[in-house]
Amino acid sequence: METIVSSASAVKKRTNARYWIVVMLFIVTSFNYGDRATLSIAGSAMAKDIGLDSVGMGYIFSAFSWAYVIGQIPGGWLLDKFGSKKVYFYSIFIWSLFTLLQGFVDVFSGFGIVVSLFILRFLVGLAESPSFPGNSRIVAAWFPAQERGTAVSIFNSAQYFATVIFAPIMGWLTHAVGWSHVFFFMGGLGIILSFVWLKVIHDPKDHPGVNQAELDYMEAGGALINMDQKTTKKVAVKGEKASQLKQLMKSRMMIGIYIGQYCINALTYFFITWFPVYLVQARGMSILKAGMVASVPAICGFLGGVLGGIISDWLMRRTNNLTLSRKAPIVIGMLLSMSMIACNYVDTEWMVVGIMAFAFFGKGLGALGWAVMADTAPKEISGLSGGLFNMFGNVSGIITPIAVGYIIGTTGSFNGALVFVGVHALLAVISYVFIVGKIERVQLRPFGPASAVKGVSR
């Protein structure tokens, strides 16, 4: 009897440090997306000052993603080699520094402004490249499978929260004191945040606020609590990492997931690059009003994002079917997102905002790609696998802003751009329904000529 009471007491006293970890991931990811969105808020005023047309703005918008894509594989490798805490600290500090420096590009003139802005945006993208693979690694280390969807949806929904919080502030700064102050504000706060990260983030077994009961609970649910623990150093085998990446590329499930993330990110990058410009140029709003209005769809995207994770984990607990619990919110959410095309057929301002809010609620609901990645990434190369996933997903960040810029430049309208983005939501549904198949952890076979991918159910 005493043993039963003692066990019940131990369960009751289990710590919940993992919740504070996801809070920190949420805050950092909010700044991550806030820094990405600086140019979309300041863009109209900046373009007017430096004489950029829509095609030129498309290329400037894409500068971030060129570097972000290039940095994914190296960023994932750094995370696996040096651990999430250290690599992520340098990532936050450096991307914030380059964001701050964008406020000084007006010391140049003419084409020099364009070149310096492109280079700095490129460097921000390079510095941010370990961020989401880092998020995925930390969630995989800290959260059991039945809580992972919610944890991922919380940090992923920060992209909308960033717009809710920062878009009105950045719109006001641009209107009141000039676009350069947007970069000073976001960059300066980010540098401070990087040092807060060092104080808050720890590996599960090193965290001062974790007890054994929480560690046991996490590990029993599949959390990789030993991911960054120092063990006997393994001798690197030449060609092993390349072989492991090839194995991932031969998996039909992973290819479907990569295609799905590419399509989902088309919606993300439209929202954080062209959407405020759409409100100003196509709907005649002031930049101040656009900053405020952009927060309405963002709030709905945030609510959808959190709800998607909660629904996914609820389905996981009820059915113990990982495939169903992840796919259902993704498919439903992407179908809802296609509603943005209806904006082409309405003129009333409130209806445009309402339709976009509904579309981005759906986008948030379906944004579970990183939960799927935490469920499927091989434990040996969790960071590298996340980097590969994010690389494919963020090729969309290169193509979407440029494609939208050309569509607007050619047609003189945003109508084709909304169709372009909406079709990507449909393609994401097709990929998850017809290509991905069963969602399961990837098991890498030993390095050698017979290497192949094999899925293992969890």
N, C-alpha and C positions, 0 to 999 in steps of 0.2 A: 504493500500500500504506500509506504514511504517513497519507494522508487518511482511509483506512478506520479505522486504529488511532486516529487523532485523534477521528473521529466517535464511535467506540465509547467512548472515554474520556470524551467530553463527555456521552454518555448516562448513563454510570455516575455521573458527578459531578452529575447533576441534583439539585437540592435538593428537599426535600419539605415546604416551609413550610406548604403547604395543609393538611397533617395537623394541625398545631398550631392552625390556624384553626378546624377542626372540633372540636378538643378544647375550645377556649374557648367555642364555641357550645354544646357539650354542658354545660359547667359553668354557663353563664349560664341556659340553658333549665331546668336542674335547679332553680336558685333561682326561676326564673319559676313553675314548677309547685309548688315547695315553698311559695311565698307564696300561691298559689291554694288550696292544700290546708290552710292553717293553720286555717281555720274548720271544716273537716270533722273535724279531730282535736280541736280545742278546743270544737267545737259542742255536744256533749252536756252537758259541764260548764257551758258558758256558758248554754245554753238553760235548764238547771235553775236557774241563778242569777238569770236575768232573766225567767223564766216564759214562754218562747216555745214554742208548739206546733209540730207538723210543718209546717203551712201557712206559719206565720210564718218558720220556718227555711228553707223553700223559697224565699221571697221574698228573704231575706237572702243565701242562696246565689246567687241569680240577679243580685244587684246588680252583681257584677263583670262579668257578661256583657252587661248593658244598656250599660254604658259601653264595654266592649271592642268591641262591635259598632258603636256610634256612632263610635268612634275609628278604625276601620279605613281608611276612605277618606282622612280627613285625615292619618293616620299614614303611609299609603303615599305620599301627595303630599309630605309632609315628607322621607321617605327619598329620593325621586327628586330633590327640590330641593337638599337639604343633604348627602346622602350617608349611608351606613349607620353609619359610625363615630360621628359627632357625635350624630345623632338617637338612636341606641341607647344612648349614654352617658347622656344626659338621661333616657331612658326607665327604665333600670336604677336610677339614683339616685332619681328621683321615686317610682317604685312601691315601692322599699324604704323610703323615708321614710314613705309613707302606711301601709305594713304595720306599721312600728314604732309609729306613732301609734295603731293599733287597740288596743294594749296599755293605753292610757289611757282607754278608753271608760267604764270603771267609775267615773270621776270624776262622771259623770252618774248619774241615777237614773230608774227606770221607763222610760217611753217614750223619754226622752232617750237612753238607751243604744242602743235599737233604731235611732233616727234617725241618731245619730252613726256607728254601725257600718255602716248602709246607705250613708251618704255616703262614708265612708272606703273601703269595698269598691268603691264606684262609681269613686272616684278612682284606686284601684289598677288597675282594669280600663282606665280611660282612659289611664293612663301606660304600661300594658303593650301597648297596641294596636299600636305599630310593631314589636314583638318578632319575631313569626313572619314577617311580610313582610320584615323585616330579615334574618332567617336565610336566607330563600329568595333574597334578592338577593345575599347574601354567597356562598352556595353556587353560584349561577349565575355569579358573577364568578370564583370560585376553582377550580371543578371541571369537568373535561370530562364529557361525557354518560355515558361508560362507568364513571365513578366517582360520579356524582351520586346514584344510589339509595342507595348505602352511606353517603355523607356525610349525606344527609337522614335516613336511618334512625337514624344515630348521634345527631344532635341531637334527633330526634323521640322516641327511646327514653328521653331524659332525663326524660320525664314519669313513667316507671316507676322509674327510678333515684332520682328525687326522693323517691318514696314509700319505697323501700328504705332510703335514708339518713335522711331527715328524719322519717318517720312514727314510728319508735321513739323518736327524740329528743324529738319534740313530745309524744308520748304520755307519756313519762317526765316532761317538764317540767310538763304539765298535772296529772299525778298527784302529783308531788313538791312543786312550788312554786306551782301555779296557772296557769290558762289565759293570763293576760296575758303571762307570760314567753315563751310561744310566739312572740308578735308581736315582742317585744323582740329575741329571738334571731335570727329570720329577717330582720327589718328591718335590724338592725345589721350583720350579715354582708353583706347585699346592698349597703349603702352602700359598704363597703370594696371589694366586687367591682367596682363601677362605675369606680373609679379604676384597678383592674387592667386593665379593658377598654381604657382609653385607652392603656396601655403596650403591649398585646399586639396589638390589631387595627390593620391597615393595609390600604389598597388594594393589589392585586397588584403594581402597578408601583412602589409606594412602600415596599414591605416590605423591611427591611434584610437579611432572610434568604433572599430569592428571587434565583436567578440566571436568566440568559436562557434556559437550557435548560428550566427548569421553566415559564417563561412561554410558551415556544414550544409545549411539550407541552400545556399547559392550553388555549391558544388553538386549537391544531389539533383538539382534541376538542370545541370549541364553547363553551369558557368565555368569558364576556363580560368580559375582563380590563380593558377600558377604560371600564367602566360609570360609574364615578364620577370619571373624569379630567376636569379642567377644560378645556373647549373654548370656542370662540367662542360667546358667549351667544346662544341662539335667542330671537327675539322671540316672546313668547306671543301666540297667536291666540285671541281670545275664542271660547269655546265648544268649543275643540279637545279639552280633557280630557273634557268631557261626551260629545262625539261618539265619542271612543275607548272610553269605558265602554259606550256604547250598542252599539258594534260587538261588544264582548265578550258583551254580553247577548243578541245575536242568533245567537251560535254555539251550535249544538246540543251540540257537544263540551263547551264550557265550562259550559253549564247542567247537563249530566249530572255533570260534575266537582263543581260546587257542591252538587248534591243529594247526591252520594256523601259529600262532606265533612260536610255537615250530619248525615247518618245516622251516620257513623263517630264524630263528636264527641258524639253522644248517649251512646255507651259511655264516652267519655273523661270526660264531666261527671258521669255516674253514679258513676264510680270515684273522682273527686276531691272529690265532695260527699257523696253518700249512702252510699257503700259502708262507711266506718267506722261510720256511724250504724246501718246494717243489721246489722253484726256485734254492736254493743252492744244494740240494741233487739230485733232479731228472733232473734239467736242467743245472747243473754244473756252476752256477754263483757264483762269490765271494759275501761275505756278504755285501760289500759296494755296489756292483752292484745290488744285490737283494733289498736292501733298496731303491735304486733309481727306479728300475723297478716296485716294488710293488706300487709306487705312480701313475703309469699310469692307472691300473684298478680302483684305488681309486678315481682318478679325474673323471672317467666315472661314478663310483658309486655315487659320489657327484652330478654330473650333473643330473643323472637319479633320484636321491632322491628329488632334488628341483623341477624338472619337474613333477614328480609324484604328488606332492602336488599341484602344479599350475594347472595341468590338472584336478585333483579331485575337486578343488574348482571352476574351470571354469564350469565343468559339473554340480556342485551343483547349481551355479547361473543360468545356462541355463535350467536345467530340474527340479530343486527343488526335485530331487530324491536322497536321501542320500545313499541308497543301491547301485544304479548304479554308483554314483560318487566315492564311495570308492572301490567297487569291481573291476571295469574295470581296473584301473592301477595295482591293485594287481595281477589279473589273467594274464594280458599281460606281466607284469614284470617277474613273476615267469616262464612263458613259455620261455621267452628270456634267463633266467638264466640257463636253462637246457643245453644251448649250451656249457657249460664248459666241458661236457663229450667229445666233439670233440677234446679237447687237447690230448686225448689218441691216436689220429690218425695222429698227425702232429709232425714233428721233428724240424721245423724251429723256432728259438727263437722268431722272430717277430710275427709269426702266433700264437704262444702260448700266448704271451702278448696281441695280438689283440682279440683273442677269450675270454680270461679272462676279458678284458676290456668291451667287449660286454655283457658278462654274468653278470658282476657286475653293468653295466648300468641298466640291467633288474632288478637286485636285488634292486637297489636303487629306481627304478620306482615303485616297488611293496611293498616297506617298509612303508606301511601306517597303520600298526597295532596300533600304538599309537594314530593316528587320530580316528580310529574306537573305541579305548578305551575311548577317550575324548567324543565321541558321545554317548556311551552306558553306561558309569559308573553311578550308582545311586549317586545322589548328596550327600546323607547321608554318604556314605562310599567311596568317590572318591579315596582316598589314598589306602584304603584297597583293593578296587576293582582293582586298578592298580597294587598293590603288588601281588594279586592272578594271574593276567594276566602275569606279568613278571616272576613269579615263574614257571608257566607252560612253558613259552617261554624259560627260561634259564636252564631248565632241559637239554635242547639241548646242553648247554655249558658244561655239565658234560659228556654226552654220546658221542657227536661228536668228541672231541679231543681223548678220549680213544679208540673209535671205529676206528678212522683213524690210531691211533698208532698201534693197533692190525692188521689192514689190511696191513699196510706197513711191520710190523714185520713178518707177516705170508707169504705174497706174495713177499716181497722184491721190491714192486712197488707201485706207487701212483695211478695207473690206477683204481683199485677198489675203492679207496678213492674218486676219482672224480665222479664215478658212484653213490656211496653212497650219496654224497652231492647233485648231480643233481636230484636223485629220490625224495629227500625231497622237491625240488621246485615243482615237479609234485603233490606231496601229498598236498602241500599248496593250489594249484589250486582246487583240488578235494574237500578239506574242505570248501573253500569259495563258490564254486559253488553248492555243494550238501548238506552241513550241515548247514551253517550259516543262510541262508534264509534272511528275511528282517532285515536290520540294524536299530535299534531304541533304544531310551533311556530306560534302565531298571528301572521299578518302583517297589520298595520293598513294599510289603504289611505289615501291622502292625505286630509286634512280637506276635506270638501266635501259637497254634497248626495248624491253617489253613493257615500258611504262604505259599506263592507261588510267583513265578515270573510272572510279567506281563509286556509286552512291551508297551511303549507309543510313538507314532510317534512324531517326532519333525519337 
